[in-house]
Amino acid sequence: MRRSFLGFRAFAKLNLFLEILRKREDGYHDICSFMVNVDLADTLRFRKIRSDLTLNCDSDEVPSGPDNLSLIAARALRDYTDCREGVEITLVKGIPVASGLGGGSSDAACTLVGVNKLWGLGLTELELLALAERIGSDVPFFIRGGAQLAEGRGERLTPVDGFPKTWFVLVTPSLRISSRWAYSVAKMKLTKAGHKSKIMVPGVGPYAARIAKALRNDLESGVIGAYPVIRELKDALISRGSMGSLMSGSGPTVFGVARDRTSATEIASSMGRLGLSVSVVSTVRTGWVELNCS
């Protein structure tokens, strides 16, 4: 017998490499991006109700209306399957809103997975991926999660097996940056470096050092032009021991690559003394995990 409610954790992501290849006729961009999940997470609870689709969130920054990505995901499941069940979604934010860490997309993917199970729809991963692609460019990544090379709009995924546990320090300034705006001011480099993403594939040498050398984000320079604090945070992370530093996605979160957990803790402690919002995170091998709600 199916339970009337389910709980999940929906993990954040980091873009370790983001190359913009070209603007498409549909207004989106073709990209080459290497993304990994990290253990910063939102918590979602799905409860079956008679017919409505509702969302409650502990953050006033998250829209609770029809444009919320989790509600869009639930509607997509109903439209695709003609299911008339309802769901109440309770969302507890752990991922900063509009931070470049993919919180909204992660919540949407988790909703597809969780509500598919709650309603007993039996959709396959391929069906969920197709629905995810319609919701947002990053949403398919969170269905599979872990470490993935994303191409096209982000929907063409290639898993990178054996990616090791890696530690990062995250700093999120009090800024709100629109992804649409970040792409509009992006300064694409003339020299394409898609081959650099191959450095992320397991091979010889310390992983943290290899990751640090391969970091790239084509959105970064345009955002820094408007928000120099991004550059200042990157420099601060490097000066305190990070092996490399980069803005994640469209920002404003900046991360530093740490040699190990001890180094990450030391860097975070030093950055925290500046009065900044700092987190120590490590990679995880999934985009979501179901909680034991029994």
C-alpha positions as CSV (number, residue, x, y, z in Angstrom):
1,M,0.0,0.0,0.0
2,R,1.4,3.4,-1.0
3,R,2.1,5.9,1.7
4,S,0.1,9.2,1.8
5,F,3.4,11.2,2.1
6,L,7.0,11.0,1.1
7,G,10.1,13.0,2.0
8,F,13.2,13.8,0.0
9,R,16.4,15.9,0.1
10,A,17.1,17.8,-3.2
11,F,20.8,18.5,-3.6
12,A,22.5,21.7,-5.0
13,K,24.9,21.7,-7.9
14,L,28.2,23.4,-8.9
15,N,29.2,24.1,-12.5
16,L,32.9,23.3,-12.5
17,F,33.1,24.1,-16.2
18,L,30.6,26.2,-18.2
19,E,31.4,27.0,-21.8
20,I,28.8,28.8,-24.0
21,L,29.1,27.6,-27.5
22,R,26.5,29.6,-29.4
23,K,23.1,31.2,-29.1
24,R,20.3,29.1,-30.6
25,E,17.4,30.2,-32.8
26,D,15.0,29.4,-29.9
27,G,16.7,31.9,-27.7
28,Y,18.6,29.4,-25.5
29,H,22.3,28.7,-25.7
30,D,24.2,25.6,-26.5
31,I,26.6,24.9,-23.7
32,C,29.2,22.4,-22.5
33,S,29.1,22.2,-18.8
34,F,30.5,19.8,-16.1
35,M,28.2,19.7,-13.1
36,V,28.4,17.9,-9.8
37,N,26.0,17.6,-6.9
38,V,27.1,18.7,-3.5
39,D,25.5,18.0,-0.1
40,L,23.8,21.3,0.4
41,A,20.1,20.5,0.1
42,D,16.5,21.6,0.3
43,T,14.0,19.2,2.0
44,L,10.7,18.4,0.3
45,R,7.7,16.6,1.7
46,F,4.9,15.4,-0.6
47,R,1.5,14.6,0.9
48,K,-1.4,13.2,-1.2
49,I,-4.5,15.3,-1.1
50,R,-7.8,15.1,-3.0
51,S,-7.2,17.2,-6.1
52,D,-5.3,20.5,-5.6
53,L,-1.6,21.2,-6.2
54,T,-0.3,23.4,-3.4
55,L,3.1,24.5,-2.0
56,N,4.1,25.7,1.4
57,C,7.6,27.1,1.9
58,D,9.5,28.5,4.9
59,S,11.1,31.2,2.7
60,D,9.3,34.3,1.6
61,E,11.8,34.5,-1.3
62,V,10.3,31.5,-3.0
63,P,7.2,32.1,-5.2
64,S,4.3,29.9,-4.1
65,G,2.1,30.6,-7.2
66,P,1.7,28.8,-10.5
67,D,5.2,29.8,-11.7
68,N,7.0,27.9,-9.0
69,L,9.0,25.1,-10.7
70,S,7.9,22.4,-8.3
71,L,4.2,23.2,-9.0
72,I,5.0,23.3,-12.7
73,A,6.6,19.8,-12.3
74,A,3.5,18.4,-10.6
75,R,1.2,19.9,-13.3
76,A,3.5,18.3,-16.0
77,L,3.0,14.9,-14.4
78,R,-0.8,15.3,-14.2
79,D,-1.0,16.6,-17.8
80,Y,1.2,13.7,-19.1
81,T,-0.7,11.0,-17.3
82,D,-4.2,12.4,-17.0
83,C,-3.9,11.7,-13.3
84,R,-6.4,13.7,-11.1
85,E,-4.6,13.2,-7.8
86,G,-3.5,16.2,-5.8
87,V,-0.4,16.9,-3.8
88,E,0.6,19.3,-1.0
89,I,4.3,20.2,-1.3
90,T,6.2,21.4,1.8
91,L,9.5,22.9,1.0
92,V,12.2,23.8,3.5
93,K,15.0,25.8,1.9
94,G,18.6,24.9,2.6
95,I,20.0,26.1,-0.8
96,P,20.1,29.9,-1.1
97,V,17.5,31.3,-3.5
98,A,18.7,32.5,-6.9
99,S,22.3,31.7,-6.0
100,G,23.6,29.8,-9.1
101,L,23.3,26.5,-7.1
102,G,20.2,25.2,-8.9
103,G,17.8,25.0,-6.0
104,G,14.7,25.6,-8.0
105,S,15.7,23.1,-10.7
106,S,16.6,20.6,-8.1
107,D,13.3,21.0,-6.3
108,A,11.5,20.5,-9.7
109,A,13.4,17.3,-10.5
110,C,12.8,16.0,-7.0
111,T,9.1,16.7,-7.4
112,L,8.9,14.7,-10.6
113,V,10.6,11.8,-8.9
114,G,8.7,12.0,-5.6
115,V,5.2,12.7,-7.0
116,N,5.7,10.0,-9.6
117,K,6.2,7.6,-6.7
118,L,3.5,9.1,-4.5
119,W,0.8,8.8,-7.1
120,G,2.0,5.4,-8.3
121,L,2.4,6.6,-11.9
122,G,5.3,4.2,-12.8
123,L,7.0,6.6,-15.2
124,T,10.5,5.6,-16.3
125,E,13.6,7.7,-15.9
126,L,13.5,8.5,-19.6
127,E,9.9,9.8,-19.3
128,L,10.9,11.9,-16.3
129,L,13.9,13.3,-18.2
130,A,11.7,14.3,-21.1
131,L,9.3,16.1,-18.7
132,A,12.3,17.7,-17.0
133,E,13.7,19.1,-20.2
134,R,10.4,21.0,-20.8
135,I,10.6,22.6,-17.3
136,G,14.1,24.0,-17.4
137,S,17.6,23.5,-18.8
138,D,19.2,22.3,-15.6
139,V,16.3,20.1,-14.4
140,P,17.4,16.9,-16.3
141,F,20.7,17.0,-14.6
142,F,19.1,16.7,-11.2
143,I,17.0,13.6,-12.3
144,R,20.3,11.7,-12.8
145,G,22.6,13.7,-10.6
146,G,26.1,12.9,-9.4
147,A,28.8,14.1,-11.9
148,Q,27.6,14.7,-15.5
149,L,28.8,16.4,-18.6
150,A,25.9,18.4,-19.9
151,E,25.6,19.5,-23.5
152,G,22.9,21.1,-25.8
153,R,20.8,23.2,-23.6
154,G,21.9,21.0,-20.7
155,E,19.6,18.1,-21.5
156,R,22.3,15.9,-23.2
157,L,23.9,14.2,-20.2
158,T,27.0,12.0,-20.1
159,P,27.8,10.5,-16.7
160,V,31.4,10.7,-15.4
161,D,31.9,7.6,-13.4
162,G,34.3,7.3,-10.5
163,F,34.4,11.1,-9.8
164,P,36.0,11.3,-6.3
165,K,34.7,13.0,-3.2
166,T,35.8,16.6,-3.4
167,W,35.5,19.4,-0.9
168,F,34.5,23.0,-1.6
169,V,33.9,26.2,0.2
170,L,30.8,28.2,-0.9
171,V,30.4,31.9,-0.4
172,T,27.0,33.5,-1.3
173,P,26.8,37.3,-1.3
174,S,23.5,39.1,-0.8
175,L,22.8,39.6,-4.5
176,R,20.0,38.4,-6.8
177,I,21.2,37.7,-10.4
178,S,18.9,36.6,-13.2
179,S,20.1,33.8,-15.3
180,R,18.5,35.4,-18.4
181,W,20.4,38.6,-17.7
182,A,23.7,36.8,-17.0
183,Y,23.5,35.1,-20.4
184,S,22.6,38.4,-22.1
185,V,25.9,40.0,-20.8
186,A,28.0,36.9,-21.3
187,K,31.4,37.5,-23.0
188,M,32.0,34.3,-24.9
189,K,35.7,33.6,-25.5
190,L,36.9,33.3,-29.0
191,T,39.1,30.3,-28.1
192,K,36.9,27.3,-27.4
193,A,38.1,25.0,-24.7
194,G,35.7,22.1,-24.7
195,H,38.7,19.7,-24.4
196,K,39.3,21.0,-21.0
197,S,36.2,19.3,-19.7
198,K,38.1,16.1,-20.3
199,I,40.4,17.0,-17.4
200,M,37.5,16.3,-15.1
201,V,37.4,12.6,-16.2
202,P,39.3,10.4,-13.7
203,G,42.9,9.9,-14.5
204,V,46.4,10.4,-13.2
205,G,47.2,13.2,-10.6
206,P,45.5,14.8,-7.6
207,Y,41.9,15.5,-8.5
208,A,41.5,18.7,-6.6
209,A,44.5,20.2,-8.5
210,R,43.2,19.0,-11.8
211,I,39.8,20.4,-11.1
212,A,41.3,23.7,-10.1
213,K,43.2,24.0,-13.4
214,A,40.1,23.2,-15.5
215,L,37.7,25.7,-13.9
216,R,35.9,27.9,-16.4
217,N,32.6,29.9,-16.5
218,D,31.8,32.0,-19.6
219,L,29.1,33.8,-17.6
220,E,31.6,35.0,-15.0
221,S,33.3,38.0,-16.7
222,G,30.0,39.7,-17.7
223,V,28.6,39.3,-14.2
224,I,31.9,40.6,-12.6
225,G,31.6,43.7,-14.8
226,A,28.4,44.6,-13.0
227,Y,29.2,43.1,-9.6
228,P,33.0,43.4,-8.8
229,V,32.4,41.7,-5.4
230,I,32.4,38.4,-7.3
231,R,36.1,39.0,-8.2
232,E,36.9,40.1,-4.7
233,L,35.4,36.9,-3.2
234,K,37.4,34.7,-5.7
235,D,40.6,36.5,-4.7
236,A,39.8,36.1,-1.0
237,L,39.2,32.4,-1.4
238,I,42.5,31.9,-3.3
239,S,44.4,34.0,-0.7
240,R,43.1,31.8,2.1
241,G,44.2,28.5,0.5
242,S,41.7,27.5,-2.2
243,M,43.4,25.8,-5.1
244,G,41.0,27.5,-7.6
245,S,37.9,29.5,-7.4
246,L,34.9,30.2,-9.7
247,M,31.4,31.6,-9.8
248,S,28.8,28.8,-10.1
249,G,26.3,29.0,-12.9
250,S,24.9,32.5,-13.2
251,G,26.0,33.4,-9.7
252,P,26.3,35.0,-7.3
253,T,27.7,32.0,-5.3
254,V,31.5,31.7,-5.6
255,F,33.2,28.4,-4.6
256,G,36.8,27.5,-3.8
257,V,38.3,24.1,-4.4
258,A,39.9,22.7,-1.3
259,R,42.6,20.1,-1.0
260,D,40.6,18.1,1.6
261,R,38.1,18.5,4.4
262,T,40.5,20.0,6.9
263,S,41.6,22.7,4.3
264,A,38.0,23.5,3.5
265,T,37.2,24.0,7.2
266,E,40.2,26.3,7.6
267,I,39.3,28.4,4.6
268,A,35.6,28.6,5.6
269,S,36.6,29.7,9.1
270,S,38.8,32.5,7.7
271,M,36.1,33.7,5.3
272,G,33.5,33.6,8.0
273,R,35.5,36.1,10.0
274,L,34.8,38.6,7.2
275,G,31.1,38.3,8.1
276,L,30.2,36.3,5.0
277,S,27.7,33.5,4.4
278,V,30.0,30.5,4.1
279,S,29.4,26.7,3.7
280,V,31.6,23.7,3.5
281,V,30.3,21.1,1.1
282,S,31.4,17.9,-0.6
283,T,30.3,16.0,-3.7
284,V,27.5,13.5,-3.6
285,R,26.6,10.8,-6.2
286,T,22.9,11.7,-6.7
287,G,20.7,14.6,-7.3
288,W,18.2,13.5,-4.6
289,V,17.6,11.0,-1.9
290,E,14.4,9.7,-0.3
291,L,14.1,10.1,3.4
292,N,12.7,7.5,5.9
293,C,9.4,9.0,6.9
294,S,8.1,6.0,8.7
